[in-house]
């Protein structure tokens, strides 16, 4: 039995999408979406909706089975563990590496003279980041706030562009710098997730769309840092 209407409504709420915005994105009328809420998503569009929201088709249709293909995509932080290794940056001393700051120029990244972030060589080695593959960038937007505030300094591993579910990556999209959590759907479809789900919807790009729009994964974001804008009180 197709009882997907309530789950579709809940997914829109999770992503911060109104029914009318969702209708416009999917090229249907708001009445169509209201009908889906009442009668369930049409069977012909279940795969499309499951891909779009990164959920199992069976769960969307009937509520049975796991919601997400990968548990990393579930909302909320992972449960605490007692054997979590310390952060690589917790090790003091040792040689420091000057990681060059890059900025966009004519749609491509280029180093900024005499600007860099100093990071411990031991930390990069622990994470498997090659020294010549590390660069720094400024967080370009507010879509990952409050986890990563806008203008925070990011450290990026250019040597890691393979998509690992739920990890954070820097991207170029039509010559614009972006930072998102990524996941892969069927047929190589790439999903862009923001930490601020209320104001930024999940985006979906097929292989053809990625190529046409110049959507390129620059590398894995392995560190970020920022100063508060003002002293409290």
Backbone torsions as a table, in degrees:
resi	resn	phi	psi	omega
1	UNK	NA	136.0	-178.2
2	UNK	-88.6	101.4	179.6
3	UNK	-117.1	36.9	-170.2
4	UNK	-79.7	-9.1	-173.9
5	UNK	-58.7	-47.2	-179.2
6	UNK	-65.4	-37.8	179.9
7	UNK	-70.6	-35.9	175.0
8	UNK	-62.2	-44.1	178.8
9	UNK	-60.1	-41.9	179.7
10	UNK	-66.2	-38.0	178.5
11	UNK	-65.2	-40.1	176.8
12	UNK	-61.9	-41.0	179.1
13	UNK	-63.6	-41.4	178.9
14	UNK	-60.8	-36.3	-177.2
15	UNK	-89.1	-2.1	-179.3
16	UNK	71.9	27.3	-179.0
17	UNK	-102.3	134.7	171.6
18	UNK	-82.8	155.7	178.1
19	UNK	-56.6	-36.9	-179.3
20	UNK	-69.7	-39.3	176.8
21	UNK	-64.1	-43.3	179.4
22	UNK	-62.2	-42.1	179.0
23	UNK	-59.7	-42.5	179.5
24	UNK	-64.4	-39.9	179.8
25	UNK	-64.8	-36.3	-176.5
26	UNK	-94.3	4.6	177.6
27	UNK	60.4	42.3	173.8
28	UNK	-128.8	171.8	178.8
29	UNK	-85.9	155.4	174.4
30	UNK	-55.5	-31.4	178.2
31	UNK	-64.1	-37.1	176.0
32	UNK	-58.2	-46.3	-177.9
33	UNK	-64.1	-42.3	177.1
34	UNK	-60.2	-38.8	177.2
35	UNK	-64.5	-37.4	177.8
36	UNK	-64.9	-38.3	177.6
37	UNK	-59.5	-40.6	-174.4
38	UNK	-81.2	-41.3	-170.5
39	UNK	-109.9	-7.2	-176.5
40	UNK	97.8	156.1	177.8
41	UNK	-67.0	134.6	177.7
42	UNK	-55.7	141.1	-176.7
43	UNK	-56.8	-32.5	-178.5
44	UNK	-68.3	-16.7	-177.8
45	UNK	-113.6	5.6	-178.3
46	UNK	-63.6	-44.3	179.3
47	UNK	-60.9	-42.2	179.4
48	UNK	-60.5	-46.4	-178.7
49	UNK	-68.6	-38.6	178.7
50	UNK	-64.1	-42.7	176.2
51	UNK	-61.7	-44.1	-175.0
52	UNK	-60.8	-42.1	-175.4
53	UNK	-100.9	6.3	178.5
54	UNK	56.6	48.5	176.9
55	UNK	-126.3	163.7	177.1
56	UNK	-72.2	139.7	177.7
57	UNK	-59.1	-42.9	-178.5
58	UNK	-62.4	-42.9	179.6
59	UNK	-63.5	-43.6	-178.6
60	UNK	-62.4	-40.4	-176.2
61	UNK	-73.6	-44.1	-170.3
62	UNK	-124.1	-11.0	-176.0
63	UNK	83.4	3.8	-178.4
64	UNK	-93.9	150.1	177.5
65	UNK	78.6	-178.9	-179.2
66	UNK	-67.2	150.2	-179.6
67	UNK	-75.6	-50.3	-174.4
68	UNK	-105.1	147.9	174.4
69	UNK	-62.7	-29.0	-178.5
70	UNK	-132.6	128.2	-177.2
71	UNK	-62.9	-17.4	179.6
72	UNK	-64.0	-27.4	-175.9
73	UNK	-79.8	-6.5	179.5
74	UNK	-67.4	146.0	-177.0
75	UNK	-70.2	154.6	177.7
76	UNK	94.0	156.6	-178.3
77	UNK	-72.8	156.5	178.3
78	UNK	-68.3	154.4	179.2
79	UNK	-64.1	147.4	-178.8
80	UNK	-67.3	146.7	176.0
81	UNK	-123.1	157.0	-177.0
82	UNK	-93.0	-9.5	-177.6
83	UNK	-114.7	24.6	178.1
84	UNK	-66.0	125.9	-179.4
85	UNK	-68.0	153.1	179.2
86	UNK	-66.0	156.9	176.6
87	UNK	-61.9	142.3	177.5
88	UNK	-57.1	-28.2	-178.0
89	UNK	-77.9	-6.6	-179.1
90	UNK	-76.6	-13.1	178.7
91	UNK	-82.6	119.1	-178.2
92	UNK	-89.9	160.3	177.2
93	UNK	81.8	177.5	179.9
94	UNK	90.4	174.0	-176.5
95	UNK	-73.8	144.8	178.7
96	UNK	-105.4	143.6	178.1
97	UNK	-108.1	135.3	175.8
98	UNK	-89.1	106.2	-178.9
99	UNK	-90.5	117.5	-172.6
100	UNK	-68.4	140.1	174.9
101	UNK	-81.9	135.2	178.4
102	UNK	-117.9	150.5	174.4
103	UNK	-134.6	162.2	178.8
104	UNK	-79.7	132.5	172.8
105	UNK	-137.1	116.4	-179.2
106	UNK	55.3	40.1	175.2
107	UNK	81.0	2.9	178.9
108	UNK	-128.0	153.6	-179.7
109	UNK	-82.1	138.0	178.9
110	UNK	-142.3	144.9	-179.6
111	UNK	-68.2	147.7	176.2
112	UNK	-99.3	125.2	-175.1
113	UNK	-58.2	132.7	172.5
114	UNK	65.0	17.9	176.5
115	UNK	-119.6	128.8	-177.2
116	UNK	-159.2	168.0	174.3
117	UNK	-117.6	132.8	179.8
118	UNK	-90.9	121.2	178.4
119	UNK	-127.6	147.8	-179.6
120	UNK	-66.0	131.4	177.1
121	UNK	-57.4	-36.4	-178.8
122	UNK	-63.4	-35.5	179.4
123	UNK	-65.0	-44.6	179.3
124	UNK	-64.4	-39.6	179.6
125	UNK	-63.5	-40.8	179.2
126	UNK	-60.1	-38.3	-178.8
127	UNK	-85.4	-4.2	-179.6
128	UNK	76.0	25.6	-179.9
129	UNK	-96.1	119.5	177.1
130	UNK	-70.5	138.6	-175.8
131	UNK	-57.0	-38.3	-177.3
132	UNK	-81.8	0.4	178.7
133	UNK	-109.3	5.8	-177.4
134	UNK	-101.6	131.3	173.7
135	UNK	-135.2	165.9	176.0
136	UNK	-116.7	147.7	179.1
137	UNK	-139.5	158.9	171.4
138	UNK	-92.9	132.6	178.7
139	UNK	-57.8	120.2	-168.5
140	UNK	-82.3	-16.8	-173.5
141	UNK	-148.5	179.9	-176.4
142	UNK	-100.7	10.1	-172.9
143	UNK	-69.5	-19.0	-179.9
144	UNK	-102.4	6.5	178.5
145	UNK	-72.6	150.6	1.0
146	UNK	-86.0	-0.6	-179.5
147	UNK	-59.1	-50.2	177.7
148	UNK	-125.8	103.0	-178.5
149	UNK	-66.5	154.3	175.2
150	UNK	-59.7	139.2	-179.6
151	UNK	75.3	4.1	171.0
152	UNK	-61.4	151.0	178.3
153	UNK	-86.1	123.8	-178.7
154	UNK	-105.2	145.0	169.1
155	UNK	-110.1	130.0	-171.2
156	UNK	-125.1	134.7	175.7
157	UNK	-95.0	105.4	-179.5
158	UNK	-67.7	-17.6	-177.3
159	UNK	-82.8	-4.1	-179.7
160	UNK	-122.7	100.5	178.4
161	UNK	-117.7	-2.5	175.7
162	UNK	-67.6	134.1	-176.4
163	UNK	-78.2	118.6	171.1
164	UNK	-107.4	126.0	-173.9
165	UNK	-49.6	125.4	173.6
166	UNK	84.0	-7.2	179.7
167	UNK	-79.3	162.6	-175.0
168	UNK	-100.7	134.5	-176.9
169	UNK	-134.7	151.3	168.7
170	UNK	-92.8	140.6	-177.2
171	UNK	-135.5	158.0	165.9
172	UNK	-110.4	130.6	-177.5
173	UNK	-134.5	107.4	-175.1
174	UNK	52.6	40.1	177.9
175	UNK	79.8	7.1	179.3
176	UNK	-109.2	136.2	178.2
177	UNK	-77.8	133.3	177.9
178	UNK	-136.0	157.2	175.2
179	UNK	-135.4	124.6	-177.9
180	UNK	-149.0	159.3	163.2
181	UNK	-78.0	144.0	-175.2
182	UNK	-121.6	152.3	169.3
183	UNK	-148.8	157.3	-179.8
184	UNK	-111.3	135.3	175.6
185	UNK	-105.7	-161.6	-179.1
186	UNK	-67.8	146.7	175.2
187	UNK	61.0	30.1	176.2
188	UNK	76.2	14.0	177.5
189	UNK	-66.3	131.5	-177.6
190	UNK	-102.7	130.8	179.1
191	UNK	-110.7	132.9	178.0
192	UNK	-107.1	120.7	-178.4
193	UNK	-113.5	141.7	174.9
194	UNK	-108.7	152.9	176.1
195	UNK	-70.6	-35.9	177.2
196	UNK	-84.8	86.4	-175.4
197	UNK	-75.9	-19.6	-178.9
198	UNK	-69.0	-38.2	-174.5
199	UNK	-105.7	-9.0	-177.4
200	UNK	-132.6	117.3	-178.8
201	UNK	-79.8	159.4	173.1
202	UNK	-65.7	135.5	179.1
203	UNK	-111.1	146.6	-173.9
204	UNK	-130.1	128.7	-178.5
205	UNK	-134.2	123.6	175.0
206	UNK	-75.0	170.0	177.8
207	UNK	-56.3	-44.0	-178.9
208	UNK	-64.5	-41.4	178.6
209	UNK	-65.1	-39.2	178.8
210	UNK	-61.7	-42.3	-179.5
211	UNK	-68.8	-43.5	-177.9
212	UNK	-66.3	-33.5	-175.9
213	UNK	-99.2	8.2	178.3
214	UNK	60.1	40.6	-179.6
215	UNK	-87.0	110.1	-172.1
216	UNK	-127.3	132.2	175.7
217	UNK	-82.0	118.8	-179.7
218	UNK	-79.2	-48.2	-178.2
219	UNK	172.7	175.7	-176.8
220	UNK	-84.4	130.2	176.7
221	UNK	-83.7	113.0	-175.7
222	UNK	-109.9	-4.9	179.7
223	UNK	-161.0	145.8	170.6
224	UNK	-147.1	154.5	-179.5
225	UNK	-151.3	154.1	179.1
226	UNK	-161.0	156.0	172.1
227	UNK	-96.9	148.6	170.5
228	UNK	-64.3	150.3	-177.7
229	UNK	-75.6	-27.2	179.1
230	UNK	-156.2	161.6	179.0
231	UNK	-76.3	135.3	-178.7
232	UNK	-66.7	148.1	176.2
233	UNK	85.0	NA	NA
